[in-house]
Amino acid sequence: MARFSIRAHPTRWRWVLWALLAVGFLLVSFHRVTTAVLADDLSRAFDTTGAELGMLHASFFYIYAALQLPSGILVDRVGSRRVAAAGLTVMSLGVFGFALAPTYALAFASRALLGLGGSVLYTATLRFLANWYRSDEFATMTGWTIAAAGMGGVLATTPLAIAIDSADWRSVLLAIGVGGVGLAVVTFFVVRDRPRDAGFQPLDGVQPPTTRIEFSTVVENTKRVLREGETWLMGTMLFLVLGTNFTVLGLWGVPYISDLYDVSVRTASLVVFAGNVAFLVGSPLMGTLSDRLGHRTELILLSCIVFTVAYSLIFLFVTPPLLVAGGLLFAALFVMGGAVIAFTVAKERHGATASATATGAINSMGYFGAAVFPAVMGYALDAYWTGETVAGARVYTPAGYRVAFGIATAAGVVAVVCAYLLHRRESRVESSPSGHPEPSD
């Protein structure tokens, strides 16, 4: 009876459907940051330099970033259910390939396949939210969606380290790949794109498109999104913030703690674990705060400032007390929940037919940063490497990490400038008699 009751009420049932999509996005987040805990294993398995390891990590993001705008267009055109199910299937094939890869080249290609499949999950989820939730619920639900990604990052730290201590890393990834295939099947048969598709009347205050979006409309929406200066300001800000955070927490955070504080990978992963918990908690809290206060760009700007201060302190001190270093990483990840309010700003600037296109455009720029920063920081670390290795894995120097965190600090400064300009432009629009430009559906 309880299950029937949930199924009979659209405002309850939508939580079940959202949860399926959110678990898919959790898997995306898990796989994109596993390289932090696996860094030593991958270095030994494929005999990599820091730059090569950075490129292996970033191979996921090269194709992921490139496909964010196309995936948004595809989701607007085809719908969340089919796109998400297909993405989960392709991502699982990438997991199998990566787990079984005998060479660096095959591992690189498999992580790229992971990125191909994972590239559609976020925009598919945001499109679902636009169809099932009101505008004043959107930032909150976006926050909860990103919290699911934070949980994926949490699982990719200490829990993953414990799992690969009990079984080899290849076996662990294979098991997770099987789970991804199962989730793809359930998503295809259970998720519905709109309330009407699930047998419900339209929800109060929610206006999803009632007909299939024409290709010409998609083309015009794309042109309009890319013409806007706000799109490029938000995209550049996310390029810097997401790119830096996903590189530090997804690749170099564990080696940084392990190398400079002389602790085990499992202990280092606990520090990164805390950072991912911050991401998990910060996103829904900042999204809810934004919806309740009605402030968007103010929180984005504040978040970018805190992000910059956190990394600048690590840059200045390099090895502050371990608890302090963990706290700074916690702060940098917590306020990423404020930076991603940009997705709500992008969605609110455009009509229902363009929401996934708009969010996909700025998401593409954000994840392009996640493709660029790993290799950039890897080159910086290699430049100061003294030749020291432990069990076949490179050990990097404080000077190298200072340069790497200097890059993170510089990225933060530019992100603050972008956030400030975005706030100024949005404030001028809101204070004008006409408000935002009328969206064209």
N, C-alpha and C positions, 0 to 999 in steps of 0.2 A: 504493500500500500504506500509506503514512504516513497519508493521509487516512482510509482505512478503519480503521486502527488507532485513530485519534483518535475516530472515530464509534462504535467498538465499546466504548469505555470511558467510562462516564458521568461519572467524575471528571475526565476530560479534555474530553469533549464539552461539559460544562456551561460551560467557559471560553469556548468558541466562541459559545455561545448568549448568555452574559453579555456578551461583547464586542459583539455586535450591539446589544443594549439599551443598553450603555454608550456606544456611538457615537451613538445617538439622543439620549441625555442630553447628550453633548458638544455636539451641535448646538443643543440647548435653551440651554445655557450660552453658547455663541457668540453666539446671536441676542439674548440678554437683555442683553449688555454691549457690543454693537457701537456703541452710541450714544456711547461715550467717544471713540473714534477718529473717528466720523462727526459729532461735535458741531458743528464749524465748517461742514461741508457741509450738515447739516440746518438749522442756523441761517440760512445763506444761502438754501437752497432754499425754506424756509417762513417766513422772516423772523420768527423766534421771540425772545421774551424768555427769561431764565433759567428763570422759573417754567414757561413754556410748553414749553421744551425738557425740563424735569424731568418734566412731565406726559406728554409724548410718550414719554419713556423709560419712565415708570411705567405707561403704558397696557398694556404687556405683563404687568405684575405685578398689576394690578387684577383681571383675570379669572383669572390664574394662581393667585393667592392664594385667591380665592373658591372655586375648584374643587378645591383640594387634598383636602379632606375628601370631597366627592362622588366625586372620582377614586379615592380609596382604597376607598370603598364599592364603586364600579364594578369595580375590579380584583379585590377580594375575591369579587365576585359572578360576573364574566365571565371573568377570567383575564388574564394579562400579554400574551400574544401578540396577541390581537385588539385589545385596547385600545391597546397600543403602536403597532401598525401604523396604526390609525385616527388616533392622535394625530400621528404623523409626516406623514401625508397632509394633515391640516388645517393643521399648522404650515407645510408647504411652500406651501400656498395663501396663507397669510399673508405668507410671504417674497415671493412673486410680487406680491401686492398692494402691499406696502411699497416694493418696488423700482420699481414703475411709478406710484406715487401722485403725482398732479399737485398735490394740495393737502394742507394740514396735517390736515384732517378725515379724508381718506382714509388718510393715513399713520397717524394715531392709531388708526383702526378696524382697519387691517391689522396693526399691532403687537398690538392686542388679540386678533386672530385667531391670531397667533403664540402668544400666551399661552394661548389656548384649546387649541390642539393640543399645546403643550409641557407643559401642566399634568399630563398623565397619565404622562409618561415616568419620573419618579423613583419614584413609588409602584409603577408596573408593575415596575420593576427590583428594588425592595426585596421585592415579593411573590415574584418569581422567586427571589431569594436565599433567602427563607424556605422555599421549596419544594425547593431544590437543595443547600443548604449547612447544616451543623450550627450550633447556637447559638454554639459557641466559634469559629466561622469568620465569623460574621455581621458583627461590627464591622470585621474586617479587610476583608471584601468591600465593606462600605458605604464604607469609606475609599477603596478602589480605584475604586468607582463615582463618588465625589465627586472623586477625582483626574481622572477623565475629564472632569468638569465644569471642573476647573482647566485641563485642556488646551484645552477650548473657549475659556476666558477668555484663555489664552495666544495662541491663534490669532486672537482678536479684537483683539489689540494690534498689535505691530510687523508680523507677517505681513499683517494686514489693511491696515495703513497702506501697506505696500509694494505690495500688490495694487491699492489704489485710486489709487496714484501711477502705476501702469502702465495701468490701465483705470478708467473712472468707477465710482463706488460702486454705481450701479444695476446695471451689468452683472455686477459681482462677486457681488452678492446673488442675481441671477437664476441664475447658474451654481450657486451653493450650493443654491438651491431645487430645481433638477433633481436634484442628488445626494440630497436628502432624500426625494424621491419614489422613487428607486431603492432607498434603504434601507428604506422602508416596505414595498415589495414583498418584499424578501429577508426581512425580519423576519416577515412574515405566513406565508411558506412554510417557514421554517427553524426559528424559535423554537418551543419546546414548554413549556407551563406547568409540567408535572411530569415527573419521570423516567418514570413509567408511560406518559405520553403519547408519549414518545420510544422506547418499547419496552424500558425498563429496569426492573429490580426496584427497590423503594424503597432509598435509600441509607442506610447505617448511621448512626444518630443523627439522621436527618432524618424528620420526621413531618408531611408536608403533608396537608391535608384529602383524604380518599379519595372524598368525594362532593361534589356541587355544594352550595354554601352557601345555605341557605334565606334568603329575604328577612327573615323574622322574626328569624333569628339576627343578620343584619346590623344590624337596627334595635336590638336589645338590646345588641350590641357597641358601637354608636355612642353610645347612652345611657350605657353604663358608662364609655367613654373620656372623654366630656365631663363626667361627674360627678367625675372624679378631680382633686384639687388639683395633683398632679404634672403632669398634662397642661397645665394653665394656666401653671405655673411654667416648664416647658420651652418652651412656645409663646411666652411673653413674652420669655424669654431669646433665643430664635431671632429673634423679631420685631426685637429691638434689634441683635443681632450681625449677622445676615444682612442686615437692612435697611440698616444703616450700611455694611457692607463692599461690598455690591453697588451702593450708591449712589456711594461714593467711587471704587471701582475700575471700576464700570460706566458712570459718567457724569462725575463732577466731578474724578476723579484726573488725567486728561490735561489739561483746562483749568487746573487748579491748578498743575501743573508748568510748563505752557507760559506762563501769565500771569505768575507770580511769579518764575520763573527765566529768563524771556526766551529760551526755546529753542523749536525747531520741534516740531510735533505728532509727527513721527516720533521725535525724541529723547525727548519726554515719554512717548510710548507705550512706550519701552524701560523706563522706571521702573515703569510699570504692569505691563508684561510680567513684571518681577521679582516683583511682588506676586502675579500669577497663578501663577507658578512655585511660589511658597510655598504657595498653595492646593493645587496639584497634588501637591506633595511632602508637605505636612503632613497631609493627610487619610489616606493609607494608613499613614503612620508612626504617627500618633496612634491610628488604629484597631487596628493590629497591637499597639502597646504596651498598649492597653486590654485586648485579648484575652489577651495573655501575662501581664499583671500581675493581671488580674481586677478592675481598678479602672475605674469608669465616672464617677461624679459627682466624684471627686477631680480627674480630668483636665479635666472640664468647668469646674469652679471655677477651677483654675489658668489655663486658657485665657482665661476671661473677665477675669481680673486682668491678664494680659499684654496683651490687647486694649485694655483701658482705659488702661493706662500708655502704650502706643504712641500712641494718639490724643491723650492729654493732653499729651504732649511736643510734638506738632505744634501743638496749640492754644496752648501757652505760647510757643513760639518762632516759629511761623508759617512762617518761611523758614530752617530750619536748613540746614547744608550739604546740597547735593543728594544726596550719597551717604547722609547720615544720614536724610534724608526717605525715600529709597528703602528703607533698612533698616527704618524704622518701619512703612512700609506692608507690607513683607515680613513683619514680625513679626505684624501684625494679621491678615493673610491666612493665615499658617502656623497660628496657633492656632484659626482657624475650624474646622480639622480636628479639634480637640478639642471644640469646642462642639457639633458635629454628632454626637458620640457620644450625644447625646440621642435620636437615632433608635433606637439600640440599646437604650437604657433603655426607651423607649416600647414597642418590640417585645417585650422580655423581660417586661414587665408584663402582657402579654396572650397569649391562646392563638393557635394557628395560624390560626384563622378570622378573627381581628381584626387581624392584623399590619399590613396595608395601611391599615386604618381608623385605627389608632393613629398610625402614622407620617404619614398624610395629614393628620390633625388638627393636629399640631404643625407640620408643613411649611406648612400653610395660614397659620398665624399668623406663621411666619417670613417668608413671601413677602408677606404683607400689609405688613410693615415695609418691604420693598423697593418697595412701591407708594406708601408714605407719605413716606419720607425724601427721595426725589429732589425733590419739589415743595417740601418744607419747607426743604431746603438751598438750593433755587433761589430761594425768596422771600428768604432771608437774604442771598444774593449780590446779588439785585436791589435790596435795600434800601440797599446800600452802593455801588451802581454809579454811576460818575461821568459816564457818557455816552460813555466811550471805546470805540471799535471799531477792529478791524484787519481789513481785507478783508471788512467787513460782519458780522463776528462780535464779540460783546461781550467786553470784557476786564474782569475783575473785580478788586477791590482786596484788599490784605492784610487790611483790617478785615473785609471780607465773608467771606473764607476763615477768619479767626479765629473768627467767630461760627459758621460751618458746622462747624468742627472742635470748637467748644465743644459743639455739639449732639451730635456723635459721642461726646465724652467723657462727657457726661451720660448718654447711652444706655448706655455701658459701665458706669457706676456702678450703674445699676439692674439691668443684666444680672448683675453680680457678686452683688447681693443675691438675685436669683432663683436663681442657681446655688448659693449658700450654703444657702438654704432647701430647695432640692431635695436637696442633700447631707445635710442634717440629717434630712429626712423619710425618705430612702432608708436612711440609716444606722440609724435607729430600727427600720425594718421588717426589715433584715437581721439585727439583733441580737436580734429577738424570736424566741421559739421556733417560731412558725409561718412565719416568713420572709415572702415576698411573698404577697399574696392569690392563692388558687388561680385560674388562668385558667378561664374558662368557654368551651368550644367549642360 
